[in-house]
């Protein structure tokens, strides 16, 4: 085999993302059109088989045996004696899907392994933050380097300045920020800041958006068009819920009525600009712009909760994607490579209200801890590389479109919604879903079947049909082709039942 052929084999195996899409097309569809010498024919035949796309080979519609969960089951039984429900976060209990929760032992690249040795292509990515994949070498190296000097001081370090500079110099929508230890803490602090800055008490949120488990936001809509929230968790006083107004997404009439009914009382409107905690409820730019305008007209702060969308639709998040200036933005663990960290940011004027500069108190022993800062510096540096988002978003778009083509060709009642590197599978024939009420709860039974079939084929999605999926830079074309094949087979089984 000549040098050019060996070069191509190396790139296909180790750097598939570096291949020109036109060359991919030739490799798959017209391998004879590439002159690599006669000795390369077998190689090209193998390559074509490896990278065959939907429709090239028949898709199996036979259910596969369930994976072994023996060790995970043992661990789960023991964990139930230690933790409520056996888990430290409710969704991990697998209550919305079949089988025992999987206990994960290892992650590397886009792959994870469970305690039984089952290997999966991971589309959960620690619920989004692992945009570079698991165990990324640059992140790991930076963390190990910093840990040599200690892991926590409860005092300022230069690393905080370094990560803040990376964020602020490359995001025109915030001028100052405060590091915290989670997305929930970031949102909780942003709410307090909005109330302190405006001198008002009420908050308006949207049904279908999740903002963490702080008391003011664990509320759901009542029965009217505009209602005070009803507590969605025991332990939340009704008096707390009474300060939170809840309306439906994508409803201008309800928004107008809320501002009329509670004139000069609303401190902030909080929204996930890309609602991704209850399906992927994409909002129009027109609606988000209207939200910006009505908040400005009423002296109300607009908070973008970008714990999920931040850095997933671009470095400047949804604010940059839609080019809308919110008053406060919150971010989550993605700014720390998946480690426990978050932040909230705003203009210098608004952030000037935060203690010790202003009267709004917020503190945290681990805020800005060096290990999380180190991971964040390494991760965000990679995200700033030229073409990072172009390539990642294109990869996600192609993945989503391929699955949609297959489902449409089979006339399956199934849609793939996506934005940036986020996607969501919905068992529906609706062209868009922008409101939580549009989701058919009964369709989750189909997701349960799909989830089990995907696990049996080495594909890991979050264990709920309301959860979105994520693609990382570690997902190669080979990984995504394997995943698509598994998804096609699983869909055939779902719709055969």
Residue pairs with C-beta under 8 A, 6 or more apart in sequence:
1 9
1 36
1 37
1 39
1 40
1 43
2 36
2 37
2 39
2 40
4 36
5 36
5 37
5 39
5 40
5 43
8 36
9 43
11 18
11 19
12 19
12 47
16 476
16 477
16 478
17 391
17 395
17 476
17 477
19 477
23 34
24 51
24 477
26 33
26 34
27 34
27 44
27 47
27 48
27 51
28 48
28 51
28 52
28 53
28 56
31 44
31 45
31 47
31 48
32 44
34 44
36 43
36 44
50 478
50 481
51 477
51 478
51 481
52 481
53 402
53 481
53 484
54 402
54 405
54 406
54 484
54 485
54 488
55 406
55 409
59 485
59 488
59 489
59 492
60 489
60 492
61 489
61 492
61 493
61 496
62 493
63 453
63 456
63 493
64 453
64 456
64 457
65 456
66 99
66 452
66 456
67 116
67 118
67 455
67 456
68 116
68 117
68 118
69 99
69 100
69 102
69 114
69 116
70 116
71 103
71 114
71 115
71 116
72 100
72 101
72 102
72 103
72 114
72 115
72 116
73 100
75 103
75 115
76 86
76 100
76 101
76 103
77 86
79 86
79 87
80 86
85 93
86 93
86 101
87 93
87 101
91 462
91 463
91 464
91 467
92 101
92 463
93 101
94 100
94 101
94 102
94 463
96 444
96 447
96 448
96 463
96 464
96 465
96 466
97 447
97 448
97 451
97 452
97 463
97 464
98 448
98 449
98 451
98 452
99 452
99 455
101 463
102 114
102 115
102 118
102 455
102 460
103 114
103 115
104 112
104 113
104 114
104 115
105 113
105 114
105 115
106 112
106 113
107 113
107 122
107 130
107 134
107 135
108 133
108 134
108 135
109 133
109 134
109 135
109 474
110 121
110 122
110 133
110 134
110 472
110 474
110 475
110 476
110 479
111 119
111 120
111 121
111 122
111 134
112 119
112 120
112 122
112 134
112 460
113 119
113 120
114 120
118 455
118 458
119 458
120 455
120 458
120 459
120 460
121 458
121 459
121 460
121 475
121 479
121 482
121 483
122 134
122 460
123 459
123 460
123 461
123 462
123 469
123 470
123 471
123 483
124 460
124 461
124 462
124 467
124 469
124 470
125 131
125 133
125 470
125 471
125 472
126 333
126 338
127 308
127 462
127 467
127 470
128 308
128 312
128 332
128 334
128 422
128 468
128 470
129 332
129 333
129 334
129 336
129 337
129 338
130 136
130 337
130 338
130 470
130 472
131 311
131 312
131 334
131 379
131 383
131 392
131 421
131 470
131 472
131 473
132 138
132 139
132 337
132 379
132 382
132 472
132 473
132 474
133 472
133 473
133 474
133 475
134 474
136 337
136 378
136 379
136 382
136 474
138 378
138 379
138 381
138 382
139 337
139 375
139 378
139 379
141 378
142 374
142 375
142 377
142 378
143 337
143 339
143 371
143 374
143 375
143 378
145 374
146 159
146 370
146 371
146 373
146 374
147 371
147 374
149 370
150 370
151 369
151 370
151 371
152 365
152 366
152 369
152 370
152 371
153 369
153 370
154 365
154 366
156 368
157 368
157 370
157 373
159 368
159 370
159 373
159 374
159 377
160 179
160 368
160 373
162 373
162 377
163 179
163 335
163 373
163 376
163 377
163 380
164 177
164 179
166 376
166 377
166 380
166 381
166 384
167 174
167 177
167 335
167 343
167 345
167 380
168 174
168 175
168 176
168 177
168 345
170 315
170 316
170 384
171 315
171 316
171 317
171 319
171 320
171 345
172 316
172 320
173 316
173 317
173 319
173 320
173 325
173 326
173 329
173 345
174 329
174 345
174 346
174 347
175 345
175 346
175 347
175 348
175 351
176 345
176 346
176 347
176 348
176 351
176 352
177 343
177 344
177 345
177 346
177 351
178 189
178 343
178 344
178 345
178 351
178 354
178 362
178 367
179 341
179 342
179 343
179 367
179 368
179 373
180 186
180 189
180 341
180 342
180 343
180 344
180 362
180 364
180 367
181 340
181 341
181 342
181 364
181 366
181 367
181 369
181 372
182 212
182 332
182 333
182 340
182 341
182 342
183 212
183 305
183 307
183 330
183 331
183 332
183 333
183 342
184 211
184 212
184 213
184 214
184 342
185 212
185 342
185 364
186 307
186 330
186 331
186 332
186 342
186 343
186 344
187 211
187 212
187 214
187 217
187 270
187 303
187 305
187 307
187 330
187 344
188 212
188 214
188 216
188 217
189 344
189 362
190 268
190 270
190 303
190 305
190 328
190 330
190 344
191 203
191 214
191 216
191 217
191 267
191 268
191 270
191 303
192 360
192 361
192 362
193 328
193 344
193 346
193 350
193 351
193 353
193 354
193 360
193 362
194 203
194 267
194 268
194 301
194 303
194 327
194 328
195 201
195 203
195 267
195 268
196 353
196 358
196 359
196 360
197 267
197 301
197 350
197 353
197 360
198 267
198 268
198 299
198 300
198 301
199 267
200 264
200 265
200 266
200 267
200 300
201 243
201 265
201 267
202 243
202 244
202 245
202 262
202 265
202 266
202 267
203 216
203 217
203 243
203 244
203 245
203 266
203 267
203 268
203 269
203 270
204 244
204 245
204 246
204 247
204 258
204 262
204 266
204 268
204 269
204 270
204 300
205 211
205 217
205 219
205 229
205 244
205 245
205 246
205 269
205 270
205 271
206 246
206 247
206 248
206 249
206 271
206 272
206 275
207 220
207 221
207 246
207 247
207 248
207 249
207 435
207 436
207 437
208 248
208 249
208 275
208 277
208 278
208 279
208 281
208 435
208 436
209 249
209 270
209 271
209 272
209 275
209 277
209 278
209 305
210 272
210 277
210 278
211 217
211 270
211 272
211 305
211 307
212 307
213 233
215 236
215 237
215 240
216 240
216 243
216 244
217 244
217 270
218 231
218 232
218 233
218 236
219 229
219 230
219 231
219 232
219 236
219 240
219 241
219 244
219 246
220 229
220 230
220 231
220 232
220 246
221 227
221 229
221 230
221 246
221 247
221 248
222 228
222 229
222 230
222 246
225 247
225 253
225 254
225 257
226 245
226 247
226 254
226 257
226 258
226 261
227 245
227 246
227 247
228 241
228 242
228 244
228 245
228 246
229 241
229 242
229 244
229 245
229 246
230 241
231 237
231 238
231 240
231 241
245 258
245 262
245 266
247 254
247 255
247 258
248 254
248 435
248 436
248 437
249 271
249 275
249 281
249 283
249 434
249 435
249 436
250 281
250 283
250 284
250 287
250 434
250 435
251 435
252 287
252 290
255 290
255 291
255 294
256 294
258 266
259 266
259 294
259 298
259 300
263 298
264 298
264 299
266 298
266 300
267 300
267 301
268 300
268 301
268 302
268 303
268 327
268 328
269 291
269 295
269 300
269 301
269 302
269 303
270 303
270 305
271 283
271 288
271 291
271 302
271 303
271 304
271 305
272 304
272 305
272 306
272 307
272 308
272 309
273 283
273 288
273 304
273 305
273 306
273 309
273 317
273 318
273 319
273 322
273 324
273 326
274 280
274 282
274 283
274 306
274 308
274 309
274 312
274 313
274 318
274 321
274 419
274 420
274 422
275 281
275 282
275 283
276 308
276 309
276 422
276 424
276 468
277 308
277 466
277 467
278 436
278 439
278 466
279 417
279 424
279 426
279 433
279 436
279 439
279 466
279 468
280 417
280 418
280 419
280 422
280 423
280 424
280 426
280 433
280 468
281 433
281 434
281 435
281 436
282 417
282 419
282 432
282 433
282 434
283 434
284 434
285 322
285 324
288 322
288 324
289 322
289 324
291 302
292 302
292 324
292 325
292 326
294 300
295 301
295 302
295 327
296 302
301 327
301 328
301 350
302 326
302 327
302 328
303 326
303 327
303 328
303 329
303 330
304 317
304 318
304 319
304 324
304 326
304 328
304 329
304 330
305 330
306 317
306 318
306 319
306 329
306 330
306 331
306 332
307 330
307 331
307 332
307 342
308 332
308 422
308 468
309 317
309 318
309 321
309 420
309 422
310 317
310 318
310 329
310 330
310 331
310 332
310 334
310 335
311 317
311 331
311 334
311 335
311 380
311 383
312 334
312 420
312 421
312 422
312 470
313 320
313 321
313 393
313 419
313 420
313 421
313 422
314 320
314 321
314 389
314 420
315 380
315 383
315 384
315 389
317 329
317 331
318 324
319 325
319 326
319 329
321 419
321 420
327 346
327 347
327 350
328 344
328 345
328 346
328 350
329 344
329 345
329 346
330 342
330 343
330 344
331 342
331 343
331 344
331 345
332 341
332 342
333 339
333 340
333 341
333 342
334 379
335 341
335 342
335 343
335 376
335 379
335 380
336 372
336 373
336 375
336 376
336 379
337 372
337 375
337 376
337 378
337 379
338 375
339 371
339 372
339 375
339 376
340 366
340 372
341 369
341 372
341 373
341 376
345 351
351 357
352 358
353 359
353 360
354 360
354 362
355 361
355 362
355 363
366 372
382 388
382 473
383 389
388 473
389 420
391 473
392 420
392 421
392 471
392 472
392 473
393 420
393 421
395 421
395 471
395 475
395 477
395 480
396 418
396 420
396 421
396 422
396 423
396 471
397 418
398 480
399 423
399 471
399 480
399 483
399 484
400 416
400 417
400 418
400 423
401 416
402 484
403 416
403 425
403 484
403 487
403 488
404 415
404 416
406 484
406 487
406 488
406 491
407 414
407 415
407 416
407 491
410 491
410 492
410 495
412 491
412 495
413 427
413 428
413 429
413 495
414 425
414 426
414 427
414 428
414 491
414 495
415 425
415 426
415 428
415 429
415 430
415 431
416 423
416 424
416 425
416 426
417 423
417 424
417 426
417 432
417 433
418 424
421 470
421 471
421 472
422 468
422 469
422 470
423 468
423 469
423 470
423 471
424 468
424 469
425 447
425 450
425 461
425 465
425 469
426 433
426 439
426 443
427 440
427 443
427 446
427 447
427 465
427 494
428 438
428 439
428 440
428 443
430 438
433 439
439 466
443 465
444 464
444 465
444 466
446 465
446 494
447 464
447 465
448 465
449 490
449 493
449 494
449 497
450 490
450 491
450 493
450 494
451 461
451 463
451 465
453 486
453 489
453 490
453 493
453 494
454 460
454 461
454 486
454 487
454 490
457 486
457 489
457 490
458 482
458 486
459 483
459 486
459 487
459 490
461 467
461 469
462 468
462 469
471 480
475 483
